[in-house]
């Protein structure tokens, strides 16, 4: 979604060159060494998480998670259902207060200086409600003006985004009446409107038709080529392999591997690396024999 707690825009710092994480030869070759929770935030980092923890009803679901996302990278975060991906990204983007740890957006502490951090951030959060009793144009106008953008700039960018995302012909239709795919696209437009330097997208292509998905891929790829950074959470390994330069695998609230795509998959496929690290994928022989004719 768009940044759910928007703040007036500030000047965006110039993006620094991409930097790869150092990789240690651990029990599984190519698995990145953990980031210390006390380590300083590198200038080459767009998003830095240090020791994030979160519990629900006494059960800790994210355990001291630390991660650095290089500036200028297209960064994929993958994990099984219930792995803690959405909780982690919610804490990183100011939507959920962590029980411990820090999150920095382009060097700005999300919880100490939220206005500065959120001004540089665009967010599409999966399943979070928005002002859906507005039309698409009204929603984009609202988001832009709340962020302190000039009305003329909002209008110009809104027209470009609506045209690019094939929503220009939906005048008069309320967002509540949009299809799931259209809703995803208008919320992506909200996240892009203020030209942030970091985008955090939770399942951005879920429920989006193939044509629109291809358009979104091209928009995001051009955004990264222009110096922006994308953090994308997805269950679809093929999507991450096709788009991302870097990847992290999270399971049971812990970081299992991270680094460049090639470092993590070690010459094989991301799917196989994921299964090797997370486990599972087998069905006991004969357990579903009743399905066989």
Secondary structure, 3 states (H helix, E strand, C coil): CCCCCCCCCCCCCCCCCCCCCCECCCCCCCCECCCCCCCCCCCCEEEEEEEEEEEECCEEEEEEEEEEEECCCEEEEECCCCCCHHHHHHHHCCCCCCCEEEEEECCEECCCCHHHHHHCEEEECCCCCCCCCCEHHHHHHHHHHHCCCCHHHHHHHHHHHHHHCCCCCCCCCEHHHCCHHHHHHHHHHHHHCCCCCEEEEECCCCCCCHHHHHHHHHHHHHHHHCCCEEEEECCCHHHHHHHCCEEEEEECCEEEEEEEHHHHHCCCCHHHHHHHHHCCCCCCCCCCHHHCC
